[in-house]
Amino acid sequence: MTASLTLVLLMAVLFGSGVAVMLERSLTRVLIGFLLVGNGVNLLIYLMSGTPGLAPILGEGVDESAISDPLPQAFILTAIVINLGITAFMLALIYRSWWLAQLGAKGDLVDDEAELVEDAEEAADLIRSSAADDRAVQEIIDASDEEYSEGRRS
Amino acid sequence: MTPAALVPLVVLLPLLGAASTLILGRHRRAQMAVSTSVLTAVAAIAAMLLVEVDRSGTGVAVTVGAWPAPYGIVLVVDRLSAIMIIISALMLLGVLVYAVGQGVADRHRETPVSIFHPSYLILSAGVFNAFIAGDLFNLYVGFEILLSASYVLLTLGGTGERIRAGVTYIIVSLVSSLFFLSAIALIYGATGTANIAQLSVRLAELPQDVQLMLHLLLLTAFGIKAAVFPLSFWLPDSYPTAPAPVTAVFAGLLTKVGVYAIIRTETVLFAENDVTTLLMVIGGLTMLIGILGALTQADIKRLLSFTLVSHIGYMIFGIALSSVLGLAATIYYVVHHITVQTTLFLTTGLIERFGGATSINRLAGLLAASPLLAILFFIPALNLGGIPPFSGFLGKVGLFIAGAEVAGGTDAAGAIGPGSSAPTWLVWAVIAAGAATSLITLYALTRFWNMAFWRGRDELEGYESVLLSSVQEAPDGGVVTATRTTPWLMVSATTGLVVLTVLLTVFAGPLFDLAGRAAENLRDPAVYVSLVFPGGVE
């Protein structure tokens, strides 16, 4: 079995940088680190499939010894799908924890039954203000788009 | 229907149930009906499988999609798998009834029902899949299914506390999954297969040092999931904040899936590679350090989380003995511990609702207030502490006798392959540690009993005792909740599980014999291999 040195080095870099980023305190960086190491592991699985060959599709006149090992590729596909799902969940978790950090203890009241009306009001204000921010940003974008298209017309 | 046709249903039914409960998101009663009937069906199927497997003597192997063994995925149910599935299904069912009761009473503030049922069923599917996986990669998929569902359940409701606890749990689990996947990649590179039966043959042909490296990498991955010292640090910080039913099912089942994977690793995969001395040391340390942690906890949920870590040590000790009696006692202990630990966490949930707190410093007078609650706590507490005649005592005695046989060199029950290589003094030392752990568990639980149940409500103000001088509150100060009603559904679910723990004691004889037969199959990896490859491995 021969392995590509480039891939081995790339895997080592992914593992190293991934672990380094994962050790940071920020959740987003932990997620990025997880993705880097996860891809490093996928490369490791690929490297373990041995000498690369033809696409693993059996048909007439295909030499079975010349094709790649298909099983590790199936492993990698499965691992990619799982990582995608985990990433989506982690992003939701990060967003929620950012939201809680913005509001402090009052964050819990946004979705639950509001026991303290004032806090809930404050939280609702924050949601409205961020929605207003979004609108403002969108208006600026729209305005610049219009300027751009007007500039082209003239 | 042949038994082979029943095997995939164990995973398929919960997955279909999860899909239908998701569709039925707005119909609470329909959701409950689907979840309970699915879990009841799985329990019934598991019972049929257990009878069938025990009668056949070896087990059932199913090739999914009729792809032949080393290429396709194989599902294997032997005695150990069948025992694990049936006890898990019963636990999941009991906890589900409890959760439904709690949800009804709280109008779904803690367990938003539309998400709870699908996640719970997916968790069950993952657990069952891990138990029947005959392929290392399928085992990984099973782990991922149950972990993904557990992330959702642990952060249910998304309150600040749960997010904090969930982040620790999720990151630790992710790292352990990466370890596991790397181990699979390296094992595939070394042997060219991920089929457990084929690996059993091919791994034994590798040089000892290569085997050792792969072996330790797998053990690290499973050790994190099973919460074995020193990889147990995450557990007491993440479990207690979840809703009571979620904590109960996590504490009872998830760590045991790790233990199950370790049993498979030691008996089928790396039967020829000996790390029993290491496991023996780890088992002893897990017991002692876990229980010493429990001693200083004022919060009953944290206390129970530490005893959970501690009692994993007994199972690791039994695996390290690697004799038939040792493995049999381990299997019995796993079944006992799943039941008792789950029940205790459910009772704690009742105490929290009834008494309005979980801290030993704030609870008092519960015996007079609710004798039924006292019984529901007292029986499993004594059981966990190892008081005769309960199953905890029987399991520990089984382990100690097995240990004494190995140490005394009288383990003659047809051992195949190398037995435990741990030095004699070490085995005796771990037995002593086990006895001490049992007593300290009893001390920690009876202290809680004395304070929460026997102490009068009027004594609470300014109470001082040497018993309470060294306990510490939970880091978040122990959440004080108002007392809430305890609906009859929650109480009856807990009562049902307490009755089950007592049944484990009453029927200890037949159960121990069954565990013994399972252990004999485990002790001889050739049984597992011939189950998957009746015509021998290429």
Interface residues (C-beta under 8 A of the other chain):
Chain A: M22 L27 V30 F34 V37 G38 V41 L44 I45 L47 M48 L71 P72 F75 T78 A79 I82 G85 I86 F89 M90 L93 R96 S97 L100 A105 G107 D108 D111 D112 E113
Chain B: Y71 R109 F137 V141 E144 S148 Y151 V152 T155 G157 G158 T159 G160 I163 R164 G166 V167 I170 I171 L174 V175 L178 L181 S182 I184 A185 L186 Y188 G189 A194
